[in-house]
Amino acid sequence: MTMLTVRVDEVTAEAVDYLVSAGDVPKSQVIRDAILDMARRVRRAELLKEAERLRDDPIDLAACREALADMEELRAW
Protein backbone atom coordinates (compact mmCIF):
# COMPACT_ATOMS: atom_id res chain seq x y z
CA MET A 1 0.00 0.00 0.00
CA THR A 2 1.23 3.50 -0.80
CA MET A 3 1.61 5.95 2.06
CA LEU A 4 0.12 9.40 1.64
CA THR A 5 0.58 12.35 3.97
CA VAL A 6 -2.29 14.82 4.13
CA ARG A 7 -2.56 18.20 5.85
CA VAL A 8 -6.04 19.23 6.91
CA ASP A 9 -7.56 22.24 8.59
CA GLU A 10 -9.11 22.05 12.05
CA VAL A 11 -12.66 21.57 10.80
CA THR A 12 -11.59 18.64 8.61
CA ALA A 13 -9.56 17.10 11.44
CA GLU A 14 -12.60 17.29 13.71
CA ALA A 15 -14.76 15.69 11.03
CA VAL A 16 -12.26 12.84 10.66
CA ASP A 17 -12.14 12.37 14.43
CA TYR A 18 -15.93 12.31 14.56
CA LEU A 19 -16.13 9.69 11.81
CA VAL A 20 -13.45 7.59 13.52
CA SER A 21 -15.32 7.62 16.83
CA ALA A 22 -18.78 7.19 15.27
CA GLY A 23 -17.78 4.31 13.04
CA ASP A 24 -15.07 2.72 15.20
CA VAL A 25 -12.71 2.63 12.21
CA PRO A 26 -9.10 3.79 11.81
CA LYS A 27 -8.37 7.26 10.43
CA SER A 28 -6.74 5.77 7.37
CA GLN A 29 -9.97 3.92 6.54
CA VAL A 30 -12.01 7.12 6.95
CA ILE A 31 -9.66 8.92 4.54
CA ARG A 32 -9.66 6.03 2.02
CA ASP A 33 -13.45 5.87 2.10
CA ALA A 34 -13.74 9.63 1.58
CA ILE A 35 -11.39 9.56 -1.41
CA LEU A 36 -13.22 6.63 -3.00
CA ASP A 37 -16.60 8.28 -2.36
CA MET A 38 -15.41 11.46 -4.05
CA ALA A 39 -14.05 9.50 -7.03
CA ARG A 40 -17.43 7.74 -7.41
CA ARG A 41 -19.30 11.05 -7.28
CA VAL A 42 -17.03 12.59 -9.91
CA ARG A 43 -17.40 9.52 -12.14
CA ARG A 44 -21.20 9.61 -11.75
CA ALA A 45 -21.24 13.29 -12.71
CA GLU A 46 -19.13 12.52 -15.79
CA LEU A 47 -21.45 9.69 -16.81
CA LEU A 48 -24.51 11.89 -16.32
CA LYS A 49 -22.98 14.60 -18.48
CA GLU A 50 -22.22 12.04 -21.20
CA ALA A 51 -25.75 10.60 -20.98
CA GLU A 52 -27.24 14.08 -21.32
CA ARG A 53 -25.01 14.80 -24.32
CA LEU A 54 -26.13 11.59 -26.00
CA ARG A 55 -29.77 12.24 -25.12
CA ASP A 56 -29.61 15.62 -26.81
CA ASP A 57 -27.64 14.49 -29.87
CA PRO A 58 -29.85 15.26 -32.90
CA ILE A 59 -28.13 12.68 -35.11
CA ASP A 60 -28.59 9.93 -32.53
CA LEU A 61 -32.21 10.94 -31.96
CA ALA A 62 -32.91 10.79 -35.70
CA ALA A 63 -31.33 7.33 -35.91
CA CYS A 64 -33.45 6.13 -32.98
CA ARG A 65 -36.63 7.47 -34.56
CA GLU A 66 -35.75 5.79 -37.84
CA ALA A 67 -35.08 2.48 -36.10
CA LEU A 68 -38.39 2.72 -34.24
CA ALA A 69 -40.23 3.44 -37.48
CA ASP A 70 -38.60 0.42 -39.11
CA MET A 71 -39.58 -1.80 -36.18
CA GLU A 72 -43.13 -0.50 -36.30
CA GLU A 73 -43.39 -1.62 -39.92
CA LEU A 74 -42.25 -5.13 -38.92
CA ARG A 75 -44.59 -5.43 -35.95
CA ALA A 76 -46.99 -8.34 -36.19
CA TRP A 77 -50.66 -7.54 -35.90
C-alpha positions as CSV (number, residue, x, y, z in Angstrom):
1,M,0.0,0.0,0.0
2,T,1.2,3.5,-0.8
3,M,1.6,5.9,2.1
4,L,0.1,9.4,1.6
5,T,0.6,12.4,4.0
6,V,-2.3,14.8,4.1
7,R,-2.6,18.2,5.8
8,V,-6.0,19.2,6.9
9,D,-7.6,22.2,8.6
10,E,-9.1,22.0,12.0
11,V,-12.7,21.6,10.8
12,T,-11.6,18.6,8.6
13,A,-9.6,17.1,11.4
14,E,-12.6,17.3,13.7
15,A,-14.8,15.7,11.0
16,V,-12.3,12.8,10.7
17,D,-12.1,12.4,14.4
18,Y,-15.9,12.3,14.6
19,L,-16.1,9.7,11.8
20,V,-13.5,7.6,13.5
21,S,-15.3,7.6,16.8
22,A,-18.8,7.2,15.3
23,G,-17.8,4.3,13.0
24,D,-15.1,2.7,15.2
25,V,-12.7,2.6,12.2
26,P,-9.1,3.8,11.8
27,K,-8.4,7.3,10.4
28,S,-6.7,5.8,7.4
29,Q,-10.0,3.9,6.5
30,V,-12.0,7.1,6.9
31,I,-9.7,8.9,4.5
32,R,-9.7,6.0,2.0
33,D,-13.5,5.9,2.1
34,A,-13.7,9.6,1.6
35,I,-11.4,9.6,-1.4
36,L,-13.2,6.6,-3.0
37,D,-16.6,8.3,-2.4
38,M,-15.4,11.5,-4.1
39,A,-14.1,9.5,-7.0
40,R,-17.4,7.7,-7.4
41,R,-19.3,11.1,-7.3
42,V,-17.0,12.6,-9.9
43,R,-17.4,9.5,-12.1
44,R,-21.2,9.6,-11.7
45,A,-21.2,13.3,-12.7
46,E,-19.1,12.5,-15.8
47,L,-21.5,9.7,-16.8
48,L,-24.5,11.9,-16.3
49,K,-23.0,14.6,-18.5
50,E,-22.2,12.0,-21.2
51,A,-25.8,10.6,-21.0
52,E,-27.2,14.1,-21.3
53,R,-25.0,14.8,-24.3
54,L,-26.1,11.6,-26.0
55,R,-29.8,12.2,-25.1
56,D,-29.6,15.6,-26.8
57,D,-27.6,14.5,-29.9
58,P,-29.9,15.3,-32.9
59,I,-28.1,12.7,-35.1
60,D,-28.6,9.9,-32.5
61,L,-32.2,10.9,-32.0
62,A,-32.9,10.8,-35.7
63,A,-31.3,7.3,-35.9
64,C,-33.5,6.1,-33.0
65,R,-36.6,7.5,-34.6
66,E,-35.7,5.8,-37.8
67,A,-35.1,2.5,-36.1
68,L,-38.4,2.7,-34.2
69,A,-40.2,3.4,-37.5
70,D,-38.6,0.4,-39.1
71,M,-39.6,-1.8,-36.2
72,E,-43.1,-0.5,-36.3
73,E,-43.4,-1.6,-39.9
74,L,-42.2,-5.1,-38.9
75,R,-44.6,-5.4,-35.9
76,A,-47.0,-8.3,-36.2
77,W,-50.7,-7.5,-35.9
